[in-house]
Amino acid sequence: MGSLFYSLLDQSREFLHVAEAPVPSVGEYLKNEIHQRVAGWPEAEEAKKLKLAILNNFFNVECCVSGTHSMDLVALGPFGEYTVLPGLDCTVPGGYQGVTNCLVASLPQDVMVFNKPVKTIHWNGSFPEAGETFPVLVECEDGGCFPAHHVVVTVPLGFLKERLDTFFEPPLPLEKAEVVRKMGFGTNNKIYLEFEEPFWEPGCQHIQLVWEDTSPLEDVAPAPQDTWVKKLVGFWVLPAFGSAHVLCGFIAGLESEFMETLSDEEVLLSLTRLLRRVTGDPQLPAPKSVLRTRWHSAPYTRGSYSYVAVGTTGGDIDLLAEPLPADTEKAQLQVLFAGEATHRTFYSTTHGALLSGWREADRLIALRDPQKIIQHLEGQGLQNVIFTNCVKDKNIKQVIPAVTELVRSSYRYHRGENVELCIMVIGVPNVGKSSLINSLRRQHLRKGKATRVGGEPGVTRAVMSRIQVCERPLMFLLDTPGVLAPRIESVETGLKLALCGTVRDHLVGEETLADYLLYTLNRHQLFGYVQHYGLGGACDDVGSVLKHVAVRLGKTQKVKVLTGTGNVNVIQPNYTAAAHDFLRAFRSGLLGPVMLDRDVLQSAPP
């Protein structure tokens, strides 16, 4: 039954790229598939009922894994987007507190503040403090306040759901607030039972609980207080520690939340009765103690972890992760969001929470990158730097006033008889010179393209005629072919230039470029490619990555192999085509924002 259930569960992950899933939820899909198979089972009715009871246990297990009351609540379409991190599970000595203790030990003293529950995050404001004005004010429940430039919100989704109307002032944008309401967030609890002596056989690792009167095909839901123990999936035998013999049980959903309302004595009594019934031993000694989690009752969690609920998608997770304000051109970045519920492929996991924190840390670090770049360029004698985005026309309006002022303040500007300005645009190949000209025309003349652009070097092959970009002042630009220094200082610099498209790919080799790109992404922990291509996790073997990309995209080729009995045509992954797509995805921004020179800035003095 286990192989049947998990094969069907694997099938339920195959609807990620389908236009429309056959049914809304994972639970409905699994039940439909099981229902079709039941008719073909040759066993007697009693045996069929037992099989269904076993399958029902697997449904309960998956409810624990997904953190939901029922698999009917989990969306089928995006279910395949969840990614299992390769490798074994890791038990941290001392628990997760040991991890945070190590992190705190690396920080200066007195920078951490504890026991200050937050009441409201005020943002998009103007809060004076010590002669400085801050856009964010964090108000605590005890009345204390902390002004800030930025705040990273990492509270669980369950807390956000409960405090949505009061935790942010002004409230979250309607679209983000709706995602908070729609996203799934459930409860999965552990119950530890300690015994004087083990009653289980030596070598036993797991006690699975199967109730013969249950079936995943029956939708009758009894009240949790009557049958909460039936939602227990079983007990795992923990390694013996000294004289301690411990079982760990898992329970999810509404039954798990009801269990939290009971006293320890009531839980101990119910589970003692359960174990005596399972073992058939009415004299089985009761556990000596019980310890359990209460994730739903905890006021600052209100549950365990998130899932993609029916009516939501992975795009909603990305929307939840978007910082505020949305328009950072008008106001600086203020509120950032991290936590497992904000990671599109690793939601519900500790590593997802960790990676989301790194993501937001990188976002804050990136705010300092422009200043670092300016300092680096000024150190090389370059001044008057403007950061532009010709796709979104960001900061484009700053260019002409800056150029006008530079020309007019120059000693060469003494030509009263000719007031127009003619500027030559010079840069390395494929840097975006033609895109800049077209963007300037859109902004100042409301005109379309005047010069051809392309995704590879060499599109502009000669100095073109003058192109007007502005009326006041009257300004013309000359587009020019790209120029590159005759000598590149290092192989790595050459690879970076090639990745940016300043050198034609075939001169370096697309697979070589893909290898260097993969190395760079992993080095800076930019794992957007894992999500984009649906990989099982980060990988530093370019051959394995390109093979996966080729298979995923259907990029294969026939290769003739010479054997002793004749020629044989073999279908192999087209690594060159896969490398081409990998580079295209990077250059199109599909792998996320990437700065290839981040190592240069990190090594520069502050």
RODO-2510 file (C-alpha; in nm, 4 decimals, decimal comma):
residues 606
     n   res          X          Y          Z
     1     m     0,0000     0,0000     0,0000
     2     g     0,2918     0,2324     0,0687
     3     s     0,4295     0,1946    -0,2832
     4     l     0,0830     0,2593    -0,4290
     5     f     0,0259     0,5718    -0,2192
     6     y     0,3640     0,7272    -0,2877
     7     s     0,3527     0,6483    -0,6595
     8     l     0,0188     0,8321    -0,6748
     9     l     0,1647     1,1147    -0,4668
    10     d     0,4501     1,1436    -0,7181
    11     q     0,1951     1,1580    -1,0001
    12     s     0,0158     1,4427    -0,8232
    13     r     0,3317     1,6527    -0,8648
    14     e     0,3161     1,6342    -1,2440
    15     f     0,0534     1,9058    -1,2946
    16     l     0,2815     2,2024    -1,2264
    17     h     0,3114     2,3064    -1,5913
    18     v    -0,0343     2,1940    -1,6994
    19     a    -0,2762     2,4693    -1,8013
    20     e    -0,5466     2,3378    -1,5691
    21     a    -0,5267     2,0616    -1,3093
    22     p    -0,7968     1,7899    -1,3354
    23     v    -0,9238     1,8621    -0,9810
    24     p    -0,8508     2,1447    -0,7343
    25     s    -0,6785     1,9489    -0,4556
    26     v    -0,4205     1,6788    -0,3992
    27     g    -0,6672     1,4916    -0,1778
    28     e    -0,9338     1,4759    -0,4487
    29     y    -0,6807     1,3543    -0,7044
    30     l    -0,5511     1,0768    -0,4759
    31     k    -0,9020     0,9653    -0,3829
    32     n    -1,0121     0,9517    -0,7472
    33     e    -0,7112     0,7410    -0,8414
    34     i    -0,7596     0,5056    -0,5437
    35     h    -1,1310     0,4708    -0,6186
    36     q    -1,0517     0,3548    -0,9719
    37     r    -0,8101     0,0921    -0,8419
    38     v    -1,0355    -0,0464    -0,5685
    39     a    -1,2692    -0,1959    -0,8277
    40     g    -0,9818    -0,4046    -0,9620
    41     w    -0,8665    -0,5456    -0,6286
    42     p    -0,9309    -0,9218    -0,6255
    43     e    -0,9453    -0,9605    -0,2452
    44     a    -1,2552    -1,0078    -0,0340
    45     e    -1,4334    -0,7064     0,1110
    46     e    -1,2624    -0,7344     0,4509
    47     a    -0,9193    -0,7319     0,2887
    48     k    -1,0171    -0,4324     0,0764
    49     k    -1,1291    -0,2462     0,3888
    50     l    -0,7953    -0,3200     0,5547
    51     k    -0,6093    -0,1883     0,2504
    52     l    -0,8143     0,1319     0,2583
    53     a    -0,7478     0,1671     0,6305
    54     i    -0,3744     0,1425     0,5649
    55     l    -0,4044     0,4035     0,2895
    56     n    -0,5920     0,6280     0,5311
    57     n    -0,2891     0,6156     0,7604
    58     f    -0,0686     0,7331     0,4727
    59     f    -0,3095     1,0231     0,4147
    60     n    -0,2636     1,1197     0,7803
    61     v     0,1141     1,0971     0,7440
    62     e     0,1037     1,3299     0,4447
    63     c    -0,1145     1,5705     0,6433
    64     c     0,1707     1,5892     0,8959
    65     v     0,4267     1,6431     0,6208
    66     s     0,2194     1,9161     0,4548
    67     g     0,1046     2,0715     0,7818
    68     t    -0,2634     2,0561     0,6920
    69     h    -0,5860     1,9164     0,8364
    70     s    -0,6748     1,7426     0,5093
    71     m    -0,5077     1,6888     0,1749
    72     d    -0,8334     1,8208     0,0264
    73     l    -0,7071     2,1657     0,1302
    74     v    -0,3742     2,1382    -0,0587
    75     a    -0,3720     2,2748    -0,4150
    76     l    -0,2920     2,0156    -0,6826
    77     g    -0,1468     2,2406    -0,9547
    78     p     0,1449     2,3922    -0,7601
    79     f     0,2068     2,0800    -0,5464
    80     g     0,5000     1,9747    -0,7654
    81     e     0,6815     2,3017    -0,7046
    82     y     0,7832     2,1964    -0,3539
    83     t     1,1412     2,0727    -0,3673
    84     v     1,3039     1,8181    -0,1376
    85     l     1,6534     1,9247    -0,0374
    86     p     1,8939     1,6394    -0,1162
    87     g     2,0755     1,4710     0,1699
    88     l     1,9878     1,3305     0,5079
    89     d     1,7936     1,5048     0,7810
    90     c     2,0193     1,6646     1,0396
    91     t     1,9663     1,6589     1,4151
    92     v     2,1402     1,9548     1,5753
    93     p     2,2981     1,8901     1,9191
    94     g     2,1119     2,0975     2,1723
    95     g     1,8246     2,1564     1,9308
    96     y     1,7796     2,4602     1,7093
    97     q     1,8706     2,6772     2,0059
    98     g     2,2257     2,5583     1,9463
    99     v     2,2172     2,7122     1,5965
   100     t     2,0889     3,0486     1,7160
   101     n     2,3379     3,0467     2,0039
   102     c     2,6219     3,0130     1,7525
   103     l     2,4829     3,2969     1,5427
   104     v     2,4402     3,5242     1,8425
   105     a     2,7928     3,4455     1,9637
   106     s     2,9324     3,6022     1,6459
   107     l     2,7506     3,9329     1,7072
   108     p     2,8673     4,2218     1,9242
   109     q     2,7192     4,2297     2,2717
   110     d     2,4015     4,4250     2,3411
   111     v     2,2779     4,4253     1,9796
   112     m     2,0072     4,1666     2,0517
   113     v     1,6936     4,2738     2,2379
   114     f     1,4667     4,0065     2,3858
   115     n     1,1202     4,0029     2,5442
   116     k     0,9954     4,2921     2,3307
   117     p     0,6855     4,1573     2,1505
   118     v     0,5924     4,3828     1,8592
   119     k     0,2448     4,5353     1,8505
   120     t     0,2498     4,7365     1,5263
   121     i     0,4930     4,8142     1,2454
   122     h     0,4393     5,1713     1,1262
   123     w     0,5841     5,2216     0,7774
   124     n     0,5865     5,4802     0,4987
   125     g     0,6073     5,7456     0,7654
   126     s     0,8430     6,0098     0,8963
   127     f     0,9612     5,9447     1,2511
   128     p     1,2254     6,1810     1,3982
   129     e     1,4847     6,0431     1,6362
   130     a     1,8129     6,2032     1,7498
   131     g     1,8176     6,4504     1,4626
   132     e     1,7426     6,1890     1,1978
   133     t     1,4141     6,0959     1,0302
   134     f     1,3192     5,7305     0,9819
   135     p     1,0487     5,5820     0,7555
   136     v     0,9708     5,2904     0,9917
   137     l     0,8702     5,2778     1,3582
   138     v     0,8391     4,9452     1,5390
   139     e     0,5932     4,9797     1,8284
   140     c     0,6170     4,7146     2,1017
   141     e     0,3430     4,5820     2,3274
   142     d     0,5072     4,7439     2,6317
   143     g     0,4940     5,0869     2,4682
   144     g     0,8585     5,0930     2,3609
   145     c     0,9422     5,2077     2,0080
   146     f     1,2324     5,1499     1,7703
   147     p     1,2736     5,3819     1,4691
   148     a     1,4394     5,2138     1,1721
   149     h     1,5335     5,2511     0,8086
   150     h     1,4361     4,8890     0,7371
   151     v     1,2564     4,6074     0,9189
   152     v     1,2627     4,2371     0,8283
   153     v     0,9372     4,0630     0,9247
   154     t     0,9913     3,6912     0,9950
   155     v     0,6810     3,6122     1,2024
   156     p     0,4942     3,2895     1,1124
   157     l     0,2087     3,3092     0,8662
   158     g    -0,0350     3,1986     1,1374
   159     f     0,0553     3,5068     1,3428
   160     l     0,0100     3,7300     1,0374
   161     k    -0,3320     3,5807     0,9716
   162     e    -0,4455     3,6564     1,3267
   163     r    -0,2948     4,0070     1,3498
   164     l    -0,3392     4,1140     0,9876
   165     d    -0,5689     4,4068     1,0671
   166     t    -0,3510     4,5569     1,3408
   167     f     0,0096     4,4527     1,2820
   168     f     0,0828     4,7004     1,0007
   169     e     0,0016     5,0700     0,9821
   170     p    -0,0848     5,1581     0,7125
   171     p    -0,2328     4,8123     0,6398
   172     l    -0,0709     4,5814     0,3871
   173     p    -0,1655     4,6416     0,0225
   174     l    -0,4902     4,4617    -0,0586
   175     e    -0,3244     4,2090    -0,2880
   176     k    -0,0651     4,1057    -0,0278
   177     a    -0,3244     4,0961     0,2494
   178     e    -0,5411     3,8659     0,0387
   179     v    -0,2471     3,6260    -0,0040
   180     v    -0,2018     3,6150     0,3747
   181     r    -0,5675     3,5215     0,4117
   182     k    -0,5701     3,2568     0,1357
   183     m    -0,2387     3,0784     0,1994
   184     g    -0,2594     2,7562     0,3972
   185     f    -0,1179     2,7305     0,7485
   186     g    -0,1813     2,4274     0,9656
   187     t    -0,0724     2,2516     1,2819
   188     n     0,1514     1,9478     1,3215
   189     n     0,2414     1,8488     1,6776
   190     k     0,4756     1,5959     1,8366
   191     i     0,3905     1,3982     2,1490
   192     y     0,6794     1,2378     2,3410
   193     l     0,6082     0,9478     2,5762
   194     e     0,8769     0,8297     2,8186
   195     f     0,8640     0,4725     2,9556
   196     e     1,0465     0,2982     3,2386
   197     e     1,1071     0,0005     3,0091
   198     p     1,0409    -0,0447     2,6373
   199     f     0,7426    -0,2653     2,5498
   200     w     0,8437    -0,2753     2,1814
   201     e     1,0705    -0,5380     2,0283
   202     p     1,4465    -0,4716     1,9964
   203     g     1,5206    -0,3153     1,6595
   204     c     1,1678    -0,1743     1,6257
   205     q     1,1835     0,1729     1,4688
   206     h     0,8222     0,2625     1,4027
   207     i     0,4767     0,1703     1,5328
   208     q     0,2164     0,2446     1,2657
   209     l    -0,1452     0,2960     1,3749
   210     v    -0,4136     0,1587     1,1420
   211     w    -0,7819     0,1873     1,2297
   212     e    -0,9827    -0,0767     1,0464
   213     d    -1,2990     0,1346     1,0387
   214     t    -1,1373     0,4265     0,8517
   215     s    -1,1024     0,4918     0,4794
   216     p    -0,9777     0,7881     0,2722
   217     l    -1,2846     0,7456     0,0507
   218     e    -1,5243     0,8275     0,3360
   219     d    -1,5842     1,1979     0,3932
   220     v    -1,7538     1,1610     0,7320
   221     a    -1,5623     1,3755     0,9830
   222     p    -1,6411     1,2980     1,3473
   223     a    -1,5848     1,5649     1,6112
   224     p    -1,2131     1,5862     1,7119
   225     q    -1,2907     1,5464     2,0819
   226     d    -1,4397     1,2039     2,0153
   227     t    -1,1714     1,0538     1,7916
   228     w    -0,8633     1,2751     1,8083
   229     v    -0,6310     0,9805     1,8768
   230     k    -0,7289     0,8256     1,5416
   231     k    -0,5443     1,1100     1,3645
   232     l    -0,2170     0,9956     1,5231
   233     v    -0,0098     0,8436     1,2449
   234     g     0,1960     0,6316     1,4843
   235     f     0,5060     0,6481     1,6998
   236     w     0,8734     0,6613     1,6088
   237     v     1,1160     0,4905     1,8467
   238     l     1,3846     0,7405     1,9434
   239     p     1,7390     0,6202     2,0093
   240     a     1,7799     0,5192     2,3740
   241     f     1,9507     0,7839     2,5847
   242     g     2,0797     0,6485     2,9133
   243     s     1,7822     0,4956     3,0928
   244     a     1,5263     0,6931     2,8854
   245     h     1,3009     0,5014     2,6461
   246     v     1,0965     0,7417     2,4362
   247     l     0,8324     0,7201     2,1645
   248     c     0,7504     1,0218     1,9485
   249     g     0,4032     1,0483     1,7965
   250     f     0,2876     1,2852     1,5208
   251     i    -0,0581     1,4341     1,4795
   252     a    -0,1837     1,7092     1,2456
   253     g    -0,4943     1,9128     1,1782
   254     l    -0,7924     2,0034     1,3913
   255     e    -0,7395     1,6922     1,6041
   256     s    -0,3903     1,8181     1,6806
   257     e    -0,5274     2,1567     1,7834
   258     f    -0,7880     1,9881     2,0055
   259     m    -0,5129     1,7816     2,1703
   260     e    -0,3491     2,1085     2,2769
   261     t    -0,6592     2,2005     2,4805
   262     l    -0,6280     1,8861     2,6967
   263     s    -0,4237     1,8582     3,0140
   264     d    -0,1127     1,6397     3,0273
   265     e    -0,3058     1,3934     3,2426
   266     e    -0,5849     1,3663     2,9846
   267     v    -0,3395     1,3131     2,6992
   268     l    -0,1486     1,0529     2,9016
   269     l    -0,4701     0,8669     2,9861
   270     s    -0,5925     0,8642     2,6230
   271     l    -0,2620     0,7411     2,4870
   272     t    -0,2243     0,4747     2,7566
   273     r    -0,5655     0,3373     2,6563
   274     l    -0,4621     0,3542     2,2912
   275     l    -0,1378     0,1610     2,3439
   276     r    -0,3080    -0,1044     2,5586
   277     r    -0,5628    -0,1545     2,2815
   278     v    -0,2956    -0,1720     2,0110
   279     t    -0,0779    -0,4199     2,2013
   280     g    -0,3688    -0,6196     2,3451
   281     d    -0,2124    -0,5875     2,6895
   282     p    -0,4581    -0,4286     2,9376
   283     q    -0,1799    -0,4239     3,2000
   284     l     0,0705    -0,2333     2,9851
   285     p     0,2448     0,0159     3,2162
   286     a     0,1503     0,3763     3,1526
   287     p     0,4193     0,6147     3,0292
   288     k     0,6030     0,7829     3,3162
   289     s     0,5855     1,1260     3,1521
   290     v     0,4570     1,3124     2,8484
   291     l     0,5987     1,6111     2,6642
   292     r     0,4269     1,7722     2,3650
   293     t     0,4407     2,0718     2,1378
   294     r     0,1544     2,3201     2,1248
   295     w     0,2163     2,5151     1,8061
   296     h    -0,1405     2,6328     1,7575
   297     s    -0,1787     2,7607     2,1139
   298     a     0,1484     2,9548     2,1040
   299     p     0,0456     3,3214     2,0557
   300     y     0,3375     3,4081     1,8277
   301     t     0,3075     3,1073     1,5928
   302     r    -0,0624     3,0004     1,5842
   303     g     0,0319     2,6877     1,3946
   304     s     0,3307     2,5022     1,2545
   305     y     0,4044     2,5827     0,8898
   306     s     0,2528     2,6773     0,5582
   307     y     0,1232     2,4950     0,2519
   308     v    -0,0105     2,6092    -0,0850
   309     a    -0,3851     2,5968    -0,0316
   310     v    -0,6534     2,5453    -0,2938
   311     g    -0,7000     2,8804    -0,4667
   312     t    -0,3356     2,9855    -0,4302
   313     t    -0,0193     2,9321    -0,6342
   314     g     0,3559     2,9615    -0,6051
   315     g     0,3183     3,3133    -0,7409
   316     d     0,1310     3,4035    -0,4231
   317     i     0,4334     3,2964    -0,2201
   318     d     0,6492     3,5297    -0,4287
   319     l     0,3986     3,8093    -0,3738
   320     l     0,4104     3,7504     0,0014
   321     a     0,7899     3,7803    -0,0158
   322     e     0,7851     4,1137    -0,2026
   323     p     0,9126     4,4037     0,0107
   324     l     0,7283     4,7306     0,0762
   325     p     0,6770     4,9831    -0,0588
   326     a     0,6275     4,8238    -0,3989
   327     d     0,7461     5,1371    -0,5802
   328     t     1,0995     5,1844    -0,4493
   329     e     1,1638     5,4665    -0,6973
   330     k     0,9413     5,6966    -0,4912
   331     a     1,0388     5,5690    -0,1458
   332     q     1,3203     5,3603    -0,0055
   333     l     1,2842     4,9917     0,0800
   334     q     1,1262     4,9692     0,4266
   335     v     0,9518     4,6397     0,5128
   336     l     1,1041     4,3081     0,4034
   337     f     0,9488     3,9645     0,4501
   338     a     1,1250     3,6362     0,5307
   339     g     1,0309     3,3015     0,6818
   340     e     0,9441     2,9588     0,5446
   341     a     0,6102     3,0798     0,4014
   342     t     0,7979     3,3190     0,1697
   343     h     1,0128     3,0539    -0,0014
   344     r     0,8478     2,9209    -0,3166
   345     t     1,0130     2,5793    -0,3275
   346     f     1,1243     2,5142     0,0329
   347     y     0,8181     2,6372     0,2226
   348     s     0,7382     2,4525     0,5490
   349     t     1,1075     2,3808     0,6157
   350     t     1,3850     2,5186     0,8328
   351     h     1,6202     2,5489     0,5369
   352     g     1,3496     2,7431     0,3522
   353     a     1,3327     2,9869     0,6421
   354     l     1,7119     3,0154     0,6487
   355     l     1,7403     3,0738     0,2741
   356     s     1,4648     3,3345     0,2819
   357     g     1,6585     3,5207     0,5493
   358     w     1,9711     3,5134     0,3344
   359     r     1,7619     3,6386     0,0419
   360     e     1,6431     3,9436     0,2346
   361     a     1,9919     4,0047     0,3739
   362     d     2,1180     4,0086     0,0140
   363     r     1,8392     4,2508    -0,0730
   364     l     1,9552     4,4899     0,1992
   365     i     2,3193     4,4446     0,1048
   366     a     2,2281     4,5249    -0,2554
   367     l     2,1044     4,8668    -0,1391
   368     r     2,4645     4,9447    -0,0529
   369     d     2,6030     4,8048    -0,3774
   370     p     2,5465     5,1267    -0,5808
   371     q     2,7444     5,3288    -0,3285
   372     k     3,0205     5,0691    -0,3283
   373     i     3,0258     5,0716    -0,7072
   374     i     3,0530     5,4510    -0,7115
   375     q     3,3409     5,4394    -0,4640
   376     h     3,5131     5,1709    -0,6708
   377     l     3,4749     5,3714    -0,9923
   378     e     3,5837     5,6960    -0,8284
   379     g     3,8947     5,5134    -0,7157
   380     q     3,9638     5,4535    -1,0841
   381     g     3,9100     5,8210    -1,1690
   382     l     3,5520     5,7892    -1,2977
   383     q     3,2829     6,0319    -1,1801
   384     n     2,9192     6,1304    -1,2467
   385     v     2,7718     5,7808    -1,2292
   386     i     2,3980     5,7244    -1,2861
   387     f     2,2353     5,3816    -1,2427
   388     t     1,9732     5,3206    -1,5102
   389     n     1,7292     5,0508    -1,6161
   390     c     1,6318     5,0938    -1,9801
   391     v     1,3634     4,8251    -1,9609
   392     k     1,1728     5,0075    -1,6863
   393     d     1,3118     5,3531    -1,7833
   394     k     1,4432     5,3844    -1,4277
   395     n     1,6514     5,6999    -1,3571
   396     i     1,6576     5,7783    -1,7312
   397     k     1,5327     6,1337    -1,6702
   398     q     1,8498     6,2074    -1,4725
   399     v     2,0741     6,1571    -1,7749
   400     i     2,0046     6,4629    -1,9917
   401     p     2,0188     6,7207    -1,7078
   402     a     2,3478     6,5682    -1,5901
   403     v     2,4952     6,5638    -1,9409
   404     t     2,3764     6,9211    -2,0079
   405     e     2,5399     7,0487    -1,6904
   406     l     2,8658     6,8671    -1,7648
   407     v     2,8860     7,0091    -2,1173
   408     r     2,7954     7,3617    -2,0178
   409     s     3,0476     7,3636    -1,7347
   410     s     3,3188     7,2455    -1,9718
   411     y     3,5691     7,4915    -2,1164
   412     r     3,4836     7,3563    -2,4628
   413     y     3,1311     7,4913    -2,4497
   414     h     3,1774     7,8370    -2,6026
   415     r     2,9871     7,8136    -2,9279
   416     g     2,7053     8,0653    -2,9163
   417     e     2,6278     8,0192    -3,2827
   418     n     2,5350     7,6513    -3,2345
   419     v     2,3354     7,5808    -2,9191
   420     e     2,2447     7,2195    -2,9916
   421     l     2,4284     6,9384    -2,8188
   422     c     2,5675     6,6364    -2,9998
   423     i     2,6806     6,3547    -2,7722
   424     m     2,8552     6,0307    -2,8686
   425     v     2,7490     5,7176    -2,6776
   426     i     3,0474     5,4898    -2,6173
   427     g     3,0718     5,1575    -2,4325
   428     v     3,1701     4,7939    -2,4482
   429     p     2,9738     4,5708    -2,6880
   430     n     2,6172     4,4789    -2,5881
   431     v     2,6203     4,7038    -2,2819
   432     g     2,2929     4,8710    -2,3861
   433     k     2,3942     5,1870    -2,5715
   434     s     2,1127     5,1586    -2,8241
   435     s     1,8686     5,0730    -2,5452
   436     l     1,9701     5,3908    -2,3619
   437     i     1,9049     5,6043    -2,6712
   438     n     1,5632     5,4487    -2,7253
   439     s     1,4755     5,4932    -2,3568
   440     l     1,5737     5,8619    -2,3680
   441     r     1,3499     5,9127    -2,6725
   442     r     1,0585     5,7472    -2,4932
   443     q     1,1023     5,9693    -2,1898
   444     h     1,1618     6,3053    -2,3598
   445     l     1,0037     6,2811    -2,7036
   446     r     0,7435     6,0062    -2,6529
   447     k     0,8948     5,8354    -2,9565
   448     g     0,9642     5,4683    -3,0275
   449     k     1,2829     5,2938    -3,1289
   450     a     1,5310     5,4836    -3,3403
   451     t     1,8142     5,2331    -3,3291
   452     r     1,8162     4,8550    -3,3466
   453     v     1,8981     4,6546    -3,0338
   454     g     1,9866     4,2916    -2,9878
   455     g     2,0889     4,0346    -2,7295
   456     e     2,4353     3,9822    -2,8710
   457     p     2,7331     4,2065    -2,9499
   458     g     2,7752     4,3601    -3,2923
   459     v     2,4173     4,4696    -3,3662
   460     t     2,5365     4,8291    -3,4134
   461     r     2,8092     4,8016    -3,6777
   462     a     2,8878     5,1652    -3,7628
   463     v     2,8418     5,5194    -3,6318
   464     m     2,4860     5,6078    -3,7242
   465     s     2,3373     5,9439    -3,8157
   466     r     2,2415     6,1797    -3,5379
   467     i     1,9405     6,0727    -3,3291
   468     q     1,7380     6,3392    -3,1501
   469     v     1,6569     6,2531    -2,7908
   470     c     1,5404     6,5870    -2,6481
   471     e     1,3841     6,9207    -2,7519
   472     r     1,4911     7,1382    -2,4598
   473     p     1,7798     7,1419    -2,4701
   474     l     1,8088     7,0313    -2,8284
   475     m     2,0213     6,7184    -2,8000
   476     f     2,1345     6,4558    -3,0480
   477     l     2,3126     6,1298    -2,9739
   478     l     2,5403     5,9191    -3,1906
   479     d     2,5107     5,5432    -3,1445
   480     t     2,8448     5,3648    -3,1940
   481     p     2,9696     5,0084    -3,2237
   482     g     3,1002     4,8619    -2,9014
   483     v     3,4655     4,9089    -2,8156
   484     l     3,6634     4,6753    -2,5965
   485     a     4,0131     4,7032    -2,4522
   486     p     4,2623     4,5075    -2,6660
   487     r     4,3793     4,3201    -2,3581
   488     i     4,1589     4,1691    -2,0874
   489     e     4,3295     4,1598    -1,7498
   490     s     4,2314     3,8048    -1,6487
   491     v     4,0480     3,4954    -1,7669
   492     e     3,7752     3,5531    -1,5073
   493     t     3,7188     3,9092    -1,6283
   494     g     3,6901     3,7716    -1,9799
   495     l     3,4319     3,5152    -1,8676
   496     k     3,2289     3,7864    -1,6932
   497     l     3,2347     4,0015    -2,0058
   498     a     3,1288     3,7027    -2,2138
   499     l     2,8405     3,6256    -1,9763
   500     c     2,7241     3,9856    -2,0217
   501     g     2,7322     3,9328    -2,3967
   502     t     3,0216     4,1623    -2,4832
   503     v     3,1984     3,8723    -2,6544
   504     r     3,0187     3,6309    -2,8838
   505     d     2,9394     3,3059    -2,7072
   506     h     3,0995     3,0769    -2,9646
   507     l     3,4390     3,2416    -2,9065
   508     v     3,4374     3,1113    -2,5485
   509     g     3,1996     2,8175    -2,5719
   510     e     2,8459     2,8103    -2,4341
   511     e     2,9133     2,5112    -2,2097
   512     t     3,2210     2,6830    -2,0653
   513     l     3,0158     2,9957    -1,9973
   514     a     2,7397     2,7862    -1,8408
   515     d     2,9973     2,6198    -1,6138
   516     y     3,1312     2,9572    -1,4954
   517     l     2,7793     3,0933    -1,4502
   518     l     2,6837     2,7935    -1,2336
   519     y     3,0011     2,8411    -1,0268
   520     t     2,9180     3,2115    -0,9761
   521     l     2,5562     3,1486    -0,8788
   522     n     2,6522     2,8838    -0,6228
   523     r     2,9393     3,0922    -0,4882
   524     h     2,7040     3,3794    -0,4078
   525     q     2,4239     3,1442    -0,2971
   526     l     2,1919     3,2615    -0,5741
   527     f     1,9762     2,9554    -0,6252
   528     g     1,7159     3,0988    -0,8607
   529     y     1,8219     2,8415    -1,1211
   530     v     1,7112     2,5594    -0,8875
   531     q     1,3581     2,6962    -0,8815
   532     h     1,3511     2,7971    -1,2494
   533     y     1,4472     2,4528    -1,3774
   534     g     1,2835     2,2472    -1,1016
   535     l     1,6079     2,0925    -0,9775
   536     g     1,6126     1,8871    -0,6595
   537     g     1,8621     2,1286    -0,5073
   538     a     2,1766     2,3283    -0,5710
   539     c     2,4417     2,1431    -0,7722
   540     d     2,7996     2,2279    -0,8663
   541     d     2,8267     1,9731    -1,1490
   542     v     2,7461     2,1576    -1,4714
   543     g     2,7042     1,8290    -1,6585
   544     s     2,4274     1,7157    -1,4243
   545     v     2,2553     2,0539    -1,4399
   546     l     2,2680     2,0743    -1,8205
   547     k     2,1450     1,7168    -1,8507
   548     h     1,8442     1,8018    -1,6336
   549     v     1,7776     2,1190    -1,8347
   550     a     1,8008     1,9305    -2,1641
   551     v     1,5625     1,6579    -2,0495
   552     r     1,3194     1,9115    -1,9018
   553     l     1,3124     2,1135    -2,2241
   554     g     1,3111     1,8110    -2,4534
   555     k     1,6465     1,9127    -2,6029
   556     t     1,7921     1,5842    -2,7294
   557     q     1,9963     1,4790    -3,0287
   558     k     2,0773     1,1620    -3,2148
   559     v     2,4390     1,0528    -3,1921
   560     k     2,5841     0,7797    -3,4110
   561     v     2,7909     0,5288    -3,2131
   562     l     3,0256     0,2935    -3,3952
   563     t     3,0152    -0,0606    -3,2542
   564     g     3,1598    -0,3942    -3,3598
   565     t     2,8242    -0,4959    -3,5078
   566     g     2,7510    -0,1729    -3,6919
   567     n     2,6393     0,1807    -3,6341
   568     v     2,3844     0,2541    -3,3600
   569     n     2,1892     0,5775    -3,3209
   570     v     2,1668     0,6837    -2,9541
   571     i     1,9483     0,9627    -2,8144
   572     q     2,1510     1,1876    -2,5866
   573     p     2,0838     1,5182    -2,4072
   574     n     2,1799     1,8198    -2,6168
   575     y     2,4182     1,9868    -2,3747
   576     t     2,4877     2,2794    -2,6084
   577     a     2,1178     2,3616    -2,6417
   578     a     2,0782     2,3307    -2,2636
   579     a     2,3751     2,5649    -2,2062
   580     h     2,2226     2,8118    -2,4532
   581     d     1,8945     2,8130    -2,2580
   582     f     2,0801     2,8459    -1,9253
   583     l     2,2621     3,1554    -2,0541
   584     r     1,9410     3,2962    -2,2061
   585     a     1,7566     3,2561    -1,8740
   586     f     2,0386     3,4380    -1,6913
   587     r     2,0501     3,7265    -1,9402
   588     s     1,6716     3,7612    -1,9355
   589     g     1,6664     3,7941    -1,5575
   590     l     1,4740     3,4678    -1,5132
   591     l     1,7301     3,3442    -1,2587
   592     g     1,6912     3,6564    -1,0454
   593     p     1,9209     3,9588    -1,0043
   594     v     2,2881     3,8647    -1,0297
   595     m     2,5913     4,0905    -0,9906
   596     l     2,8942     3,9183    -1,1373
   597     d     3,1356     4,1665    -0,9766
   598     r     3,0106     4,1190    -0,6202
   599     d     3,3425     3,9573    -0,5253
   600     v     3,5229     4,2720    -0,6412
   601     l     3,3097     4,4911    -0,4162
   602     q     3,3399     4,2540    -0,1194
   603     s     3,7187     4,2601    -0,1438
   604     a     3,7312     4,6395    -0,1712
   605     p     3,8029     4,8418     0,1458
   606     p     3,4899     4,9928     0,3106
***
